[in-house]
Amino acid sequence: MTEDLKHWFPIRTERLLLRAFTQDDFGDVHAYATDDEVVRYMDWGPNTIEETQAFLDRSFAAQLRWPRSDVNLAIQHLGDGRVIGAIRLGVNDEATRTGDIGYSIASAYWRQGLVTEAARAMLRAGFEVLGLHRIWAECDVRNAGSYGVMTKLGMRREAHFLRSKLARDGWSDRYQYAILRDE
């Protein structure tokens, strides 16, 4: 990352604000991080109070560094002001200008297009601000909601990795999706 790169967030969309985490977000973050539905296919959670605080502490420490190749943002719903999830964009390989995204959102906000809205904004930042060539994402093959978002974003399934990630219920298969800047 170049030193002259300006902060490219917060990002405001029609219904969301993607922004840095604050300590005031603890209650909202802990609420979605303890929801069994939210964490079902994640490699974290359900969180204890200490695990949620450790996540926020890591976020605060990362927020002190700039530039950084991995940005994790709170997803704040503009309608009710709550932090309803998190979304991250990371630069994996500067030489090939490749990055990845990941997201989680409170189950009460599923099926409203909110993750798609947030992820579309992050893809735009990755391509237009960071100059990435390719952005990928992956999910457990059982997580139809997540790969549904990737499909809506115009990402294509590029890989099906067999038993590639150790999850709480054993080895899980993963799908990888990607999109190129000119797509």
JOKAQUI-V974146 format. One record per backbone hydrogen bond with DSSP energy under -0.5 kcal/mol. CO is the residue of the C=O (numbers start at 1). NH is the residue of the N-H. Records with the same first field share a line. If there is no record, write none. Layout:
CO = NH + NH
//
This chain:
2 = 5
11 = 18
15 = 78 + 79
16 = 13
17 = 19 + 76
18 = 10 + 11
19 = 74
22 = 25
23 = 26
25 = 29
26 = 30
27 = 31
28 = 32
29 = 33
30 = 34
32 = 35
33 = 46 + 47
34 = 36
35 = 39
36 = 40
39 = 42
48 = 52
49 = 53
50 = 54
51 = 55
52 = 56
53 = 57
54 = 58
55 = 59
56 = 60
57 = 61
58 = 62
59 = 63
60 = 64
61 = 64
62 = 65
69 = 91
70 = 72
71 = 73 + 89
73 = 87
74 = 19 + 76
75 = 84 + 85
76 = 17 + 78
77 = 81
82 = 77 + 84
84 = 106
85 = 75
86 = 104
87 = 73
88 = 102
89 = 71
90 = 92 + 100
93 = 97 + 98
97 = 133 + 134
98 = 92 + 93
99 = 136
100 = 90
102 = 88
104 = 86
106 = 109
107 = 110
109 = 112
113 = 117
114 = 118
115 = 119
116 = 120
117 = 121
118 = 122
119 = 123
120 = 124
121 = 125
122 = 126
123 = 127
124 = 128 + 129
125 = 129 + 130
126 = 132
133 = 181
134 = 99
135 = 179
136 = 101
137 = 177
139 = 175
140 = 143
142 = 144
143 = 147
144 = 148
145 = 149
146 = 150
147 = 151
148 = 152
149 = 153
150 = 155
151 = 154
156 = 178
159 = 176
160 = 162
161 = 164 + 174
165 = 167 + 172
167 = 170
170 = 167
172 = 164 + 165
173 = 141
174 = 161
175 = 139
176 = 158 + 159
177 = 137
178 = 156
179 = 135
180 = 183
//
